Amino acid sequence: MEKKSTVKTFGGMQGVYSHKSEALSCDMNFAVYTPEGKGPFPVLYWLSGLTCAEENFITKAGAQRVAAELGLVIVAPDTSPRGEGVPDDPEGAYDFGLGAGFYLNAALEPWAKHYRMYDYITEELPALIEKEFPVDGSRAGIFGHSMGGHGAMTIHLKNPDKFKSCSAFSPIVAPSQVPWGEKAFSNYLGSDKTAWAEYDATALVQKQPSKADILIDQGTADNFLAEQLKPELFANAASDAGQAYTLRMQEGYDHSYYFIATFIEDHLRWHAERL
């Protein structure tokens, strides 16, 4: 692990680090906020959305003040593999390839070698964090935004004992049923939609609801709401499956980090109470 930068804020340290990822076959950056003190601290994994990298959350969300107060470590990885030899969308589109890993393990070439974000987030990165930082891996939660909200919800539902708490901002709750997910899944996973269901929160919750209470915040002025996000699909499936959830439709808020920054304190306190 290489330290790229650190800065003191609210008594703790905001750092950016890099390491050679075996899961992704490339070098990866990730950010970690560590509060003041010896720990071990509960740890939250933040998964960002399309086009983002590790710096978006740490510079825009305003999470450090509350994380310092609550004694939370926050880990913010990149959203996809990167570097020489890592394939990208041939047309350079924002919603596939670099910056759009969708937190799954790709099955098709040329994506399968590098695009294994599910393994990275669930196995390799937590192992590194638990080795190098003062965290209690038995008190881990996961949250995210948009594509990262999709990642957080699916990873929690598939690993409820590892990621015990879960929340999301503007998540893609049913990627199998919306254009973003249809494009990504068909390219990464192929045409078999049974494979898609393994990375679809609405499909997963129907067969394996968790014991957690999932918090979802969604802005009513989000321009992706009707076509790409469709939170009602997850809400209906969760209600039928007996999954506890809280869906808050926040009047007038959009898809941006201004929305995230407004409600990030609520999410951090939500996780802290449960961890």
Salt bridges, closest charged atoms under 4 A:
GLU69 OE1 - ARG269 NH2 2.89
ASP78 OD2 - ARG82 NE 2.57
ASP89 OD2 - LYS183 NZ 3.59
ASP95 OD1 - LYS183 NZ 2.74
ASP119 OD2 - ARG116 NH2 3.17
GLU123 OE1 - LYS162 NZ 3.60
ASP136 OD2 - ARG139 NE 2.91
GLU198 OE1 - LYS158 NZ 3.28
GLU198 OE2 - LYS207 NZ 2.71
ASP217 OD1 - ARG248 NE 2.69
ASP217 OD2 - HIS267 NE2 2.80
ASP222 OD2 - HIS255 ND1 2.58
GLU265 OE1 - ARG65 NH2 3.03
GLU265 OE2 - ARG269 NE 2.97
ASP266 OD2 - ARG248 NH2 2.99
GLU273 OE1 - ARG274 NH1 3.45
